[in-house]
Amino acid sequence: MSDQYFYEPAQGHGLPHDPFNAIVGPRPIGWISTRAASGNLNLAPYSFFNAFNYTPPLIGFASLGRKDTLRNIEETGEFVWNLATRPLAEAMNASCAAAPPEVDEFQLAGLTPQASTIVSVPRVAESPVSFECKCSQIIRLQGASGAETNSWLILGEVVGVHIARELLRDGVYDTAGSRTILRGGGPADYFEITPEQLFRMTRPSYP
């Protein structure tokens, strides 16, 4: 018997739980606030999220299905990313409920919407870091065959950044001290960044 387990995703993984998102992880959480054209607020976490460019700064997340967040961004062209931390984990999880569009997840999770500086979408006041964003692209994802999926990649340019001053140590952002949480695999696994996990490597020069 081989010491490696192999499967073709198109044929199924044959395991109790799909390992794909557990292997590609832990992942940053895209905790996205939006506002519908009607004014209704929405707040939802997305586990497929990351940063993609420095100048201009671009972040993106994938919506598996046409959810309220995607529809709101299509209507207004704006959203805010909010950092999910260990003290906010339960509130973040509460905002994940599959509530109808008229439900305000800020209220559902007991969070405070705070006016942004540039965009019309509020940020989570309790979050220590927020990115105000303007949508740059919405791309429907497709497989290698060209067949469209039921997922959309939403990319946005960061036009405003809010950082709690306590996380700036001598002007350097303190990632290790932020208590950022990350999405792991399985139905409920998360991880927390702590100072004990920090190690440093400098980029080598060549030759």
Salt bridges, closest charged atoms under 4 A:
ASP68 OD1 - ARG71 NH2 2.42
GLU74 OE1 - ARG66 NH2 2.55
GLU90 OE2 - ARG86 NH1 3.31
GLU132 OE2 - HIS162 NE2 2.61
GLU148 OE1 - ARG140 NH1 3.30
ASP174 OD2 - ARG169 NH2 3.57
GLU192 OE2 - ARG179 NE 2.79
